[in-house]
Amino acid sequence: MFTPQYYTKVTNRASFMNNEVLHHRLMLAACVCMMAGFVTSRVAVSVSMFVLAGLAALHSRPATIWQNFRSRPALVALTLPFVAVFLSGLYSDNIEEWIAGLRIKLPFLVLPVVFAGLPKLGKKHIVILLYSYIFIFFICTSVVLANYVIHSEQVNQQFLRGGGIPVPFSHVRYSLMLSFSFFVAIYLLRNKLFLQYDREKYPLLFYAVFSFIAVHVLAVRSGILALYAGLLLGWVVYVVRGKKYLTGILLLGIIVAVPFVAYHFSPTMQNKWKYMVYNWKEFRSGNINYQYDGMRYMSIYNALAVWKKYPVFGCGAGDLTEEINRMYAKTYPALLPENRLMPHNQFAWTAASTGLVGLVMLLLAVTLSILSEKNYRNLLPAVFWLIILSSLFTEATFEEQMGTAFYLLFTLLFLTQKFPDA
């Protein structure tokens, strides 16, 4: 029974389970695959999560994973958005929609536990990970901008009708990720984190300029807001830490002036502004149909009205769509069914579906991830969470696979790995 071949198999399995180098490479590959999935395939994102889960099971014993998980309040808190939706199933009538909402929130339950069992990456691994993120967005954004140049006249006209430059999946999500990639490049430059040579600073500097311009060309307001929110945070840190007040005033002037200069050179930003003005005029005159800004406002207004109706526990994640549609019929019956958006605000969505209880859970999850172990003192995590917070006010970021995956991947990396900071 216990043949030499049997012992060889056992030895090989033990060798695989204890091979830290291999585990690091698999973790890097899975994380990079997930990043690539942000711009290519939802399947790649899902598969990457399964690979990370399998790696955690191989790398650590269940008891170790559980101990690591429960000893980190921020990891435990990240499961609360799932818990809130799960509990709302007790009073949701539409079980099918409740299950769909639960499936979107499942990564909030699984990934914090998974990352509690993953290996610690070294400095070089972190640099490879960040370089990979930049490379992915450089390739993808180059294709996006090339397509825009070829069809610039048509795309510019699209902006006047509320459209935009074609990008993978969501305009908002893509612009947020692109904005973050700019800060990744700045972070690597600032900390002199190179793969091998100092001259790598030149392609990093090129990418920083490239991504900065690209965010303005895309002209997605969420991305531009995230970009300048991050710049202002960096400015505050620079002035306070370095006590360089005169230089700080000059830099602030530049930060304020750049978007105005960019407006004059960017047809997409000009047409976006014209559409916003037109949208506002239509909204004031009472016409909301096919006016995207007005529709977004109504989606938030109705979500808050639903919350007022069900203040403590919400209407239930399974019944949110039905309740929102009822509220539309009551507050603005003239709005066509295809223009009745779900809430474009994560806090309003959560409050309407799971009430004050769910909202508190969401706030705990987000707040503890920011404050845990004073990670906010490192500029890259701080900028990332500022970008995420800005998106939560304008989009239901956690009600979609890509937004959830983007948030959890980097949040969990920042919570469980050591990111160097000067």
C-alpha positions in Angstrom: 0.0 0.0 0.0 2.7 2.5 1.0 4.8 2.2 -2.1 7.8 4.4 -3.0 5.5 6.1 -5.5 3.1 7.0 -2.6 5.8 8.5 -0.5 7.0 10.5 -3.6 3.5 11.9 -4.1 3.2 12.9 -0.4 6.7 14.5 -0.5 5.9 16.4 -3.7 2.6 17.7 -2.2 4.3 18.8 1.0 7.0 20.5 -1.1 4.4 22.4 -3.1 2.6 23.5 0.0 5.7 24.8 1.6 7.2 26.4 -1.5 7.0 30.1 -0.6 8.6 31.2 -3.9 5.9 29.4 -5.9 3.2 30.8 -3.6 4.4 34.3 -4.2 4.4 33.8 -8.0 0.9 32.3 -8.0 -0.4 35.2 -5.9 1.2 37.7 -8.2 -0.2 36.0 -11.2 -3.7 35.9 -9.7 -3.7 39.5 -8.7 -2.3 40.6 -12.1 -4.9 38.5 -13.8 -7.6 40.2 -11.8 -6.2 43.6 -12.8 -6.3 42.6 -16.4 -9.8 41.4 -16.0 -10.8 45.0 -15.0 -10.4 45.9 -18.7 -10.9 42.6 -20.5 -13.2 40.0 -18.9 -15.4 39.5 -15.9 -14.6 35.8 -16.1 -10.9 36.6 -15.5 -11.8 38.5 -12.3 -13.9 35.6 -11.0 -11.3 33.0 -11.9 -8.6 35.1 -10.1 -10.7 35.1 -6.9 -10.9 31.3 -7.1 -7.2 30.9 -7.6 -6.5 33.2 -4.6 -8.9 31.1 -2.5 -7.2 27.9 -3.5 -3.7 29.4 -2.8 -4.8 30.5 0.7 -6.1 27.0 1.4 -2.7 25.5 0.3 -0.5 28.1 2.0 -2.1 28.2 5.5 -4.0 25.9 7.8 -7.7 26.7 8.3 -7.0 27.4 12.0 -4.3 29.9 11.0 -6.5 31.6 8.5 -9.3 32.0 11.0 -6.9 33.3 13.7 -5.4 35.8 11.2 -8.9 36.9 10.1 -10.5 37.4 13.4 -7.5 39.2 14.9 -7.8 41.9 12.3 -10.9 44.1 12.9 -10.7 45.7 9.5 -10.9 42.3 7.8 -13.9 41.3 9.9 -15.6 44.6 9.2 -15.2 44.2 5.4 -17.7 41.3 5.6 -20.4 43.5 6.9 -21.8 44.6 3.5 -22.5 40.9 2.8 -24.0 40.4 6.2 -26.4 43.3 5.7 -27.7 42.0 2.4 -27.9 38.4 3.8 -30.0 39.5 6.7 -32.3 41.5 4.5 -33.4 38.2 2.9 -35.5 37.7 6.1 -37.9 40.4 4.9 -37.4 40.4 1.1 -40.2 39.1 -1.0 -38.3 38.8 -4.2 -35.9 36.0 -3.4 -34.4 35.9 -6.9 -33.3 39.5 -6.8 -32.1 39.0 -3.2 -29.9 36.1 -4.4 -28.5 38.3 -7.2 -27.6 41.0 -4.7 -26.0 38.4 -2.4 -23.9 37.1 -5.3 -22.5 40.6 -6.0 -21.7 40.9 -2.3 -20.1 37.5 -1.9 -16.5 38.7 -2.4 -17.0 40.9 0.7 -17.4 37.6 2.7 -14.8 35.5 0.9 -11.9 37.7 0.0 -11.1 39.1 3.5 -10.8 35.5 4.8 -8.8 34.5 1.7 -6.3 37.3 2.2 -5.9 36.3 5.8 -4.3 33.1 4.5 -2.1 34.4 1.7 1.7 34.8 1.9 3.4 38.1 2.7 4.8 39.7 -0.5 8.2 41.3 -0.5 9.1 44.8 -1.7 10.0 43.6 -5.2 6.7 41.7 -5.5 4.8 44.9 -4.6 6.7 46.8 -7.2 6.0 44.1 -9.9 2.3 44.3 -9.0 2.2 48.1 -9.3 4.2 48.0 -12.6 1.7 45.4 -14.0 -1.2 47.7 -13.1 0.4 50.6 -14.9 1.3 48.5 -17.9 -2.3 47.1 -18.2 -3.8 50.6 -18.2 -1.1 52.0 -20.6 -1.9 49.3 -23.2 -5.7 49.6 -22.8 -5.8 53.4 -22.6 -3.5 53.6 -25.7 -6.1 51.5 -27.6 -9.0 53.6 -26.3 -7.3 56.9 -27.3 -6.3 55.5 -30.7 -9.9 54.6 -31.3 -10.9 58.1 -30.3 -8.4 59.7 -32.6 -9.8 57.7 -35.5 -13.4 58.5 -34.7 -12.9 61.9 -33.0 -15.5 63.8 -34.9 -18.3 61.2 -34.2 -17.2 60.8 -30.5 -17.1 64.5 -29.9 -20.7 64.8 -31.1 -21.6 61.9 -28.8 -20.6 64.0 -25.9 -23.3 66.6 -26.8 -25.8 63.8 -26.3 -24.5 62.5 -23.0 -22.2 59.8 -24.6 -18.5 59.4 -24.2 -15.3 57.7 -25.5 -15.9 53.9 -25.7 -14.0 52.1 -22.9 -14.2 48.6 -21.5 -17.2 48.1 -19.3 -18.1 51.3 -17.4 -16.9 54.9 -18.1 -17.0 55.8 -14.4 -15.2 52.7 -13.2 -12.5 52.9 -15.9 -11.8 56.6 -15.3 -11.4 55.9 -11.6 -9.0 53.1 -12.2 -7.1 55.2 -14.7 -6.9 58.1 -12.2 -5.5 55.7 -9.6 -2.9 54.4 -12.1 -1.6 58.0 -12.3 -1.0 58.0 -8.5 0.6 54.6 -8.7 3.2 56.0 -11.1 3.8 59.0 -8.8 4.1 56.7 -5.8 6.7 54.6 -7.5 8.6 57.7 -8.6 8.4 59.4 -5.2 9.7 56.3 -3.4 12.2 55.4 -6.1 10.7 51.9 -6.4 12.2 50.5 -9.6 12.4 46.9 -10.8 16.1 47.2 -11.6 17.5 50.5 -12.9 17.1 54.1 -11.9 16.4 55.1 -15.5 13.0 53.4 -15.1 11.9 56.8 -13.7 11.7 58.1 -17.3 9.0 55.7 -18.5 7.2 56.1 -15.2 7.2 59.9 -15.6 6.0 59.5 -19.2 3.1 57.3 -18.0 2.2 59.8 -15.3 1.9 62.5 -17.9 0.1 60.2 -20.3 -2.5 59.1 -17.7 -3.0 62.6 -16.5 -3.8 63.8 -20.0 -5.9 60.7 -20.7 -8.2 61.4 -17.7 -9.0 64.8 -19.1 -9.5 63.5 -22.7 -12.0 60.9 -21.4 -13.8 63.8 -19.6 -15.6 61.5 -17.1 -16.5 63.8 -14.2 -16.0 61.0 -11.5 -12.5 60.4 -12.8 -11.5 64.1 -13.0 -13.0 64.6 -9.5 -10.9 61.6 -8.2 -7.8 62.9 -9.9 -8.0 66.4 -8.4 -9.1 65.1 -5.0 -6.0 63.0 -4.9 -3.8 65.9 -6.0 -5.2 68.1 -3.3 -4.6 65.4 -0.7 -1.0 65.1 -2.0 -0.7 68.9 -1.8 -1.8 69.0 1.8 0.6 66.2 2.8 3.5 68.0 1.0 2.8 71.4 2.6 2.2 70.0 6.2 5.0 67.5 6.2 7.6 69.6 4.5 6.3 73.0 5.9 6.9 74.4 2.4 4.2 77.0 2.5 5.3 79.3 -0.3 5.9 76.4 -2.7 2.6 75.0 -1.6 0.8 78.2 -2.6 2.4 78.0 -6.1 1.5 74.3 -6.5 -2.1 75.0 -5.4 -2.3 77.7 -8.1 -1.1 75.2 -10.7 -3.6 72.5 -9.5 -6.5 75.0 -9.7 -5.3 76.4 -13.1 -4.7 73.1 -14.9 -8.4 72.0 -15.4 -9.2 75.4 -16.9 -6.2 75.1 -19.3 -7.2 71.5 -20.1 -10.7 72.7 -20.9 -9.5 75.0 -23.7 -7.5 72.2 -25.3 -9.9 69.3 -24.9 -13.0 69.1 -27.2 -14.4 66.3 -25.1 -14.3 68.5 -21.9 -15.9 71.4 -23.8 -18.7 69.2 -25.1 -19.2 67.6 -21.7 -19.6 71.1 -20.2 -22.1 72.1 -22.9 -24.1 68.9 -22.2 -24.0 69.6 -18.5 -25.4 73.1 -19.0 -28.1 71.8 -21.3 -29.0 69.1 -18.9 -29.3 71.6 -16.0 -31.6 73.8 -18.1 -33.8 70.9 -19.0 -33.9 69.7 -15.4 -35.0 73.2 -14.2 -37.7 73.2 -16.8 -39.0 69.9 -15.5 -37.8 67.7 -18.3 -35.9 64.7 -17.0 -36.4 62.1 -19.6 -33.2 61.2 -21.4 -31.4 63.9 -19.3 -28.8 61.8 -17.5 -27.9 64.2 -14.7 -31.6 64.8 -13.9 -32.2 61.0 -13.9 -29.3 60.5 -11.6 -30.6 63.1 -9.2 -34.1 61.5 -9.2 -32.6 58.0 -8.6 -30.9 59.3 -5.4 -34.0 61.3 -4.3 -36.2 58.3 -4.7 -33.8 56.0 -2.8 -33.8 58.4 0.1 -37.6 58.5 0.0 -37.6 54.7 0.2 -35.3 54.9 3.2 -37.6 57.4 4.9 -40.4 54.8 4.4 -38.3 51.9 5.9 -35.7 53.8 8.1 -34.3 51.0 10.3 -34.0 47.8 8.2 -34.8 49.2 4.7 -37.1 47.6 2.2 -34.9 44.5 1.7 -32.2 44.0 -1.0 -34.6 41.8 -2.9 -37.4 44.4 -3.1 -35.4 47.5 -3.8 -36.1 47.6 -7.6 -39.9 47.3 -7.0 -39.9 50.0 -4.3 -37.8 52.4 -6.4 -40.2 51.9 -9.3 -43.2 52.6 -7.0 -41.5 55.7 -5.8 -40.9 56.9 -9.4 -44.6 56.3 -10.2 -45.5 58.5 -7.2 -42.9 61.3 -7.5 -42.4 61.5 -11.3 -44.8 59.4 -13.3 -43.9 61.0 -16.5 -40.4 59.5 -16.4 -40.2 56.7 -19.0 -39.4 53.2 -17.7 -36.1 53.1 -19.5 -35.0 56.3 -17.7 -35.8 55.0 -14.2 -32.3 54.5 -12.8 -31.4 52.6 -9.7 -29.7 54.8 -7.0 -26.5 56.4 -8.3 -25.1 56.7 -4.7 -23.8 53.8 -2.7 -24.9 55.2 0.6 -28.4 55.9 -0.7 -28.7 52.4 -2.2 -27.6 50.8 1.0 -29.9 52.9 3.2 -32.9 52.2 1.0 -32.3 48.4 0.8 -30.9 47.6 4.3 -31.8 50.7 6.3 -29.8 52.4 9.0 -28.5 49.0 10.1 -27.0 48.3 6.7 -25.7 51.9 6.4 -23.9 51.7 9.7 -22.3 48.4 8.6 -21.2 49.9 5.3 -19.6 52.9 7.1 -17.9 50.6 9.6 -16.4 48.5 6.7 -15.1 51.5 4.8 -13.9 53.5 7.9 -12.1 50.6 9.6 -10.3 49.8 6.4 -9.0 53.3 6.2 -8.0 53.7 9.9 -6.6 50.2 10.5 -3.0 50.3 11.5 -2.8 53.9 10.4 -2.5 52.9 6.7 -3.8 56.4 5.8 -0.3 57.8 6.6 1.0 56.1 3.4 -0.1 58.3 0.5 -1.0 55.6 -2.0 -3.6 53.9 0.2 -4.9 57.3 1.3 -5.4 58.4 -2.3 -7.0 55.1 -3.2 -9.6 55.4 -0.4 -10.2 59.0 -1.3 -10.9 57.9 -4.9 -13.3 55.2 -3.6 -15.1 57.6 -1.3 -15.6 60.1 -4.1 -17.1 57.4 -6.2 -19.5 56.2 -3.5 -21.3 59.5 -3.6 -21.8 59.5 -7.4 -22.2 55.7 -8.1 -23.3 52.5 -6.5 -19.7 51.2 -6.7 -20.3 48.1 -4.7 -23.4 46.9 -6.6 -21.3 45.9 -9.6 -18.6 43.2 -10.0 -15.8 45.5 -11.3 -16.3 48.2 -8.6 -16.4 45.6 -5.9 -13.3 43.7 -7.2 -11.3 46.9 -7.6 -12.1 48.1 -4.1 -11.5 44.8 -2.4 -8.3 43.9 -4.3 -6.4 47.0 -3.4 -8.0 47.5 0.1 -6.9 44.0 1.1 -3.5 44.4 -0.4 -3.0 47.6 1.6 -4.4 45.9 4.8 -2.3 42.6 4.6 0.9 43.6 2.7 3.6 46.1 3.5 3.8 49.0 1.0 7.0 51.1 1.4 6.6 54.8 1.9 9.2 57.5 2.2 
